[in-house]
Amino acid sequence: MRYFALDFETGNASLLSACALGVSIFEDGRLVGERVSLLKPPACAGKFHWGNVRVNHIKENMVQDAPSFASFWRELAPLAEGSVLVAHNASFDVGFLRRAARASGRPWPKPECRYVCTVKVSQRVWPDLANHKLDTVSDYLGITLDHHEAGSDARAAGLILQAALRETGAADADVLADTIGMRMGRISSMGKTPCSIAKNTIEKRRTPAKRNL
């Protein structure tokens, strides 16, 4: 099973304001490819908000010569096709992906794609962590993270999923979903079904001492 981990950074609250995209591709438990690029949002997305700039340090003048989403996605779509998408707080990134793809005139996926939220995964697999933010889970697992840099965040999400597969002994995301009581999300041209976890499907397990990957 191939996993296509992704992370968007945004210039403001608009679903058209994606200003960076990072991707990490995993196969057979190994990281086999990475791509990251700044993106130039369309003018209709509006001005960058200072709050977003404070978080991701991406300013408008930094993306003036960056490719559009459509241009960058043209290279990535064949790799995403047939993969399971992975993201931390996946509803955010999947929402941006669907909106950006439609706006670019390159609707995707065809016909549908499944996705996994590593927030949901980590809540089930390591329930006793103080919280399940990307930096908290990464720190526990010993994953190096440059938080809010799109390439680093995408890689971390993919590594969290790989760690969860090893922790549970699951062969792939389908087995993991069955093991932890999770429904994988789905996106298509018709809409989105969220990744979700059922309540009371497994006994809460104690989190072992911090360890490195």
C-alpha angles and dihedrals in degrees: 000000000000120000122204108198116193143177131190126202116201139206097215141338094293116111086226096056100089105146100172137022127192125189133187121185122207128190128174090357094306134109103240104169145008135193130178133171142164111243131212109227118217116265090249090066089076134221122328113263118234091229092059092045090052090055103042101019092226113139128193094248089057094063101043092104096032121115121261119253089253092056095048094041091054087071095043103043095079089054093047093049109100093008129114108243117228128195140151106248087007097188088070097049095038089050091054092046094053094045095045092047092051093046092049092055090245103107111198145225111035109226101339145320134207124226141190128214111215091202088065091043094051092047088060102037098041103023098161098063114118088246138338101242116140095252093047095050092042092051092050092050094044094245114156108234134186092191117224093014100121097222094048094046092049092050091048092052091051092048091050090055091048090050090050091052090053093044093053097034089237116159094213144346093282092057091043091053091052092046097051099033097251130147112214116232124245133204129190140151086277096058144276136299109200126236105248142172125226119230124248096005097126135025113260109252128211116251111242123226118292113279139173126248 
